């Protein structure tokens, strides 16, 4: 059974084997993930009899978190597309910002949406929008996927009140308001570099050829083809897209006003309707009634199409969770932390590397942030750095370098219509660039630590 450095090497070999199976031998990602997870589990210190159960646990716990969300998100997206709402939203964005500025509009939207809404939920809600936008603007879908995904994950990792940065602020003893403001400040250039600039670069190399088909073109033309149904308005289209986001955000806002009395009936009510799964369920039900006059197809057809799409996405997402769970159970995270602590590295860089390596090895940005902040957060004064800057460096490390053991990797791959190799180029590298940019901004802020308030 492998332990220590041998286990780290085994993990690297496991990732290489995963890439080889999918890219070289054309195995399906679902089967490949399970095979590699099983192999890593067998060579680790995990009891052989427990490996299969841990895999199943990781599969189930991942789908517990995002399974309902994926199913409802696809159904909701089908209703928006079938009614012509997605086309109207794309047209509205173009009118407001113009074709040349649409990437910046999408970046701003992604940052705003991801503050109250989890990454998976936001990407699933908006993925139909970027498909239609790609058709209208002739901008490569891969470029828009990069902008949307990097904007969402950057805000998710850096800006309170998402769980990761909230825990980091608490562990470092930072003021919540100050952490929010500097987190937002750091996020903007990070999204511009990792999302917009890199997205434009990679979009020229990964084109739309064979990626968007006639069905998407048909969806895009729905607004002009009104035979047999009413034309949906731009206002209603935006309102329907915003509905789940507003419901989720309402819970966050209400909690701020009832922080001292969370058991009150008002925050309890909004906690229910603001739950991401309940919010999307409400949105699907609302779409079934509100959008019915604008849809030619019957309800059975829309649901059937959604179910056809969701099956493989659910399987691959769950398999990614199974792989991630095996990696966690091997104790690889503790090994990496012990290795890093023995090296003499500047505090901010140490915090970034801790978080970055855990992000890549464990597959979860939130787990990486919570684990790193629990170890380094209380040491901020001892390390001689601002608690806020140390916390932001930790958060920057959690942004990128997402590997196939991250369920988010497969959400981006399947909903963004990217192959595994393309997902690594668009999502993993883009996220890494965003994280490095965020760390660079943190270092710039540290140069003015004596002048800037709260640092």
N, C-alpha and C positions, 0 to 999 in steps of 0.2 A: 504494500500500500504506500503510495507516494505522499510525502509530507515536505514541508520546507520549500527550498528553491526548486526541488524536483516537481512539486505540485504547480508552481508558477510556470515552469517549462511545459508541463502537461496541458495547462490551460491554453497556452500559446499554440501548442500543437493541435488542440481541439478546435480552436478558431480556424486554423489553417485547413484542417480536415473538413470543416463545415463549408468553407469557401470552395474547396476542391470538389466536394460532392455536388454542390449546387451549380457552380460555374462550369467545371470541366465535364462532370458526368451527367449533368442535367437532371439530377434528382430533385424531386419536389421539396420545397423548403420545410414543409410540415414533417415529412419523414426524416429529412436530414437533421433537423434540430433534435428530434427525439433520439436518433441513433447516436449523435455526438454527446448529448446529455447523458445517455446511458453509459457510453464508454468512459466519460470523465468520472462519472459516479463510481464505476467499477474499479478504477485505478486509484481512487482517493481513499481516505480513511473512513468513509461512510460504510457502515456494515452492508455487505452485498444484498442481504435480504431487504434492506430498507430503501435501496435506490429507486425501485419502481414506485414505491409509495410516495417518496419525496417528489418524484417527477409528477405523479398524479396530483399531489398537493399543490405544486407550483402551477400546474395547468389550471386547476380549479380555482385557486386564489386569484390568478390573473383574470380569469373570466368573471369571477365574482365582482371584480372592480370595473371591468370594461365590457363584459359580455352583453348585458342589457343595453348599455350605452351604444355599442356598435350596431346592434339590431335596430333599435329605435332611430339611431342617427341615419342609417341607410333608408329606412322607411320615410323619415322626414325629408331627406334629400330627394327621394323619388317624387314625393308630392310637390316639392318646390320646383323640380324640373318639369314634371308633367303639366303643371299649371302655367308655366311660362314665367314663374317668379324669378328663377335664377337668371334668365335672359334679361328681365327688366332690371334686376339689381346690377348686372354687369353694365347695361346701358346707362344706368344712373350714375355709376362710378365714373364711367368714361366722360359723361357730360359734366360732372362736377370737377374732375381733375384733368381731363384730357388724356389722350393715349400715351403721350410721352411721360406723364406723371403717374400713370396707374400703378407702377411698382411701388412708388412711395406711398400712395394711398393704401395699398394692400399691406405694406409694412406697418403703417400707423394703425390700421384696423387690427392687425394681428397682435400688436402690443396691447392695445386697449382691451381686446376681447379676452386675452389670456390672463389678465390680472384677476378677474373674478371666476373665470371658467377654466377647468382642467384642460391640459394639452390635448388629450385624446378627444374629449368632447368638442373642443373648438375646431380641431382639424377636421373631424367628421362632419360637423355642421357646415363648414365652409368649403369642403373639397369640391362640391359641384360648382360652386361659384368660380373657382379658379379654372375649372375646365371650360366653362362658358366664356370666361374672360380671355382665356388663351385663344379661343376661336375668334373672338371679336377683335382682339388686338394684334393677332398673329405673333404674340410673344410666346416663346417656347414654354410648354407646360412645366418642364423641369425648372425653369427659372422662377415661375410663380410658386411652385411647390417649395423651392428653397426659401423664398421670401416669406411665405406663410408659415412654414414649419419652423424656420429659425427665429422668426419674430415671436411665435408662440412659446417655444421652449426657452428662449432667452428671458422673456417676461416671467414665465413660470418659475424660473430658477432664481431670479434676481429681485422681483418686486413683491412685497407684502401686499395682500394677505394670503398668497398661496402658501401651503404648509411648510415647504422647504425653507424659504427665507425667513418665515415667521419663527421657526425653531432656531435657525442660525442667529437671528437677532436676540432671541431669549438666551441662548447659550453663551453668547459673547457679552451679554449685559448691555446691549445697544439700545438707545432710545428708538422706539418703533417708528415714530414720525420722521426722525432723521434718517433712519435706515431706508424707509420708503422713498424719500426724496432723492437720496444718493443712488439708490437702486435704480430708480427711473432714469436718472442722469446717466448712469453707466450703461443702461440698456440701449439707449438711442444709438450711439456710435457702434455698439456691438451688432445691432440688427442691420445697420447700414452697410457694415463691412461684410459680415457673414451671410446676410440675407440678400440685400439689394445688389451690392457690387459683385460679390461672388456669384449670386444668382444669375446676373446678366452674363458673367463670364462662362459659367457652366452651361447656360441655356444655349449658347452658340455651338456647343459641342454635343449636346443631347437634344436632338430636335423632336418635333411632333410626328415625324414620319412613322405611320403604323400605330400611333398611340391613341389618337382621337379618331373615332369612326363616324359613320353616317348618322348613328343614333344621336351622338352629341350635336352634330350639325342640325339635326331635326329639332332637338331641344332648343337650340339657339334660335331657330327660325319660328318657334311657336308663337312669339309675339306678333309676327307678321301673318301667320296663318290662323285666322279666327273662325274658320268654317266649323260650325256646330257648337261653338262655345263663346262665352264672353272673353274679352281681353282684360287681363288683370292689370291693376294700376301699379305704378312704381311705389307709391306710398304703402299700399297693402303688401307688396312684395318685401320691402324693407321691414315692415312691421312683423311679418311672419318669421323672417330670418332672425329678428331681434328677440322674438318671444322667449325662447329658451334661455338666451343670454340674460335678458332682463329678470326672468324668474330666478336664475341662479344668483345674479347680482343682488337681488332684493334681500336675500338671506344675509349676505355680507353687510349690507348697509344697515339693516334693522338691528343686527347684532351689535353694531357700534353704539346704538342708542340704548340698548338694553344690556350692556356689558355687566352691570351690577345685579341684574335680575333675569338671568337666562331662562328661568322656568316660567316666566310670564306667558300668557296665552298668545300674545302677538309674536314674539320671537319663535315660539313653538310652531305656530302656523306657517311662518315664513321658512323655518327650518325644513318643514315637510315639502312645501311647494318649491323650495330652492334647492332641494337635493337634485343632483345632476340627472339621475335616472327618472325621478318624478317629473322634473321640469321638461325633459324630452317627451315623456309619455303624455303630459298635458299638451305639449306642442303638436304631437302627432294627432291626438284627438281633435284639437282645434283645426288642424289642417284638413282632416277628413270632412269637416262640416263647412269651414270658411272657404276652402279652395275648390270644393265640389263643382260650383258653377263654371269654373275655368278649366276643367279637365275633361278630355274626351273619353279616356279609358275608364273602365269601371274599377271599383275598389279591389276586386279580386286580382285583376291584372297588375295593379301597382304593387300589391303585397307580394305577389308571385315573383315579380322582377326583383324586389328587394331581398326576398329570401334566397333567390339564386345567387345574388352578389355576396350575401353575408356569410354563407356557409364556410368557404375556404378562408375568409378573413378571420373568422372566429377560431378555426383550427390552427392557423399559423400564429396568431396572437397568443393563444394558449400554449402552444409549443415553445414559443419564445420565453414565456413565463416559467415553463418547466425547466428549460435550460438555465435560466437565471437562478431558480431555486436550488438546483444542484450546485451551482457555483457558490452560492451563499453558504450552503451546508458543508462544503469542503473546508471552510475556514480560510479561504483565499484572501478575503478582505483583511483579516487580522495579520496574516503573513506580510501583506504589502505594507500595512501601517508600521509594523515592527521594523521592516527593512528601511522605510523612509526616515523613521525617527533616528536611525543610526547615522544619518548623513548630515553634514553641516550645510544647511540650505537656508537662505534668507526667509524670514517668517512668512511674508506674503506669498512668495513663490512656493514655500513648503505647503501652505494651506491650499493653494491652487492645485499642486501636484497630487496631494492626498486625495482631494475631492475628485480630480480628473481621473485618476487611476481607479478609484472605487466606482466611479460612474461607468467606466469602460468594462470593468471586471464583473460588477454586480448587476448592471443593466438598469438601474433605477436612479434618476436624478435626486429624488427625495431621500432615498436611503443613503446616497453618497453625502448629501448635505447634512443630514441628521447625524450620521456616524462621524464625519470629520469634525463637525462643530462640537460634538460631545467630548471629543478628545482635545482639540485645540482651543475651543471657545473659552474655557476657564483660564487658559494660559496667556490670554491677550496681554495683560499687564506685564507678566513675566517675560514675554517675548519682546516687549518694548514697542508695540505698535498700537494704533488706534483700534479699539474693538469693532467699530463700524467698518473700517478698511479691511481688517482681518476677516470679518464676516462676509464682505463683498467678494474678497478673493476666494473664499470657500465656495460661494454661490457661482462665481465665474467658472470654477472647475467643474461644476455640475451641469453646465450648459451643453457641452458637446462631447464628441468622441463616442457617440452611441454605436454600440455593436449589435450583432444579431441576437444577443441574449436579452435585449431590451424590447419589450412588447411594442413600444413606440416606433421602433425601427420598422416593424412589419405593418403598422398602421400607415406610416408614410409610404412604404413600398406599395402596398395594395391600393390604397385610396389615391395615391399620387401616380399610379400606373408606371412604376419604375421597377426595373429588374433589381436583383440584389446588388450587382456591381454599380448600377446607376444610383441606388439608394446610398451606398457608401460614398460615392462622389458628391451627391447633392446634399444629403442629410448629415452624414457623419463628418465630412470635411468642412462643410459649411458651419456646422455647430461648433467644431473645434476652432475655426477662425473667429467665430463670434465670441467664444470663451476667452481666447487669447487677447482679442481686442478689449474685452471687458477688464481683463487683468491689467492691460496696458493703461487704461483709463484710471484704474485704481492706483497704479504707481504714480501717475501724473497727479492725482489728488493728494497722494502722500507727500509730494514735494511742497504742497501748500498747506500742510497739516496745521501749522501754527496760525494760519490766517482764516481758514474756512470754518464756519460755525459747526459745532457738533462733532468735530474730528479731534 
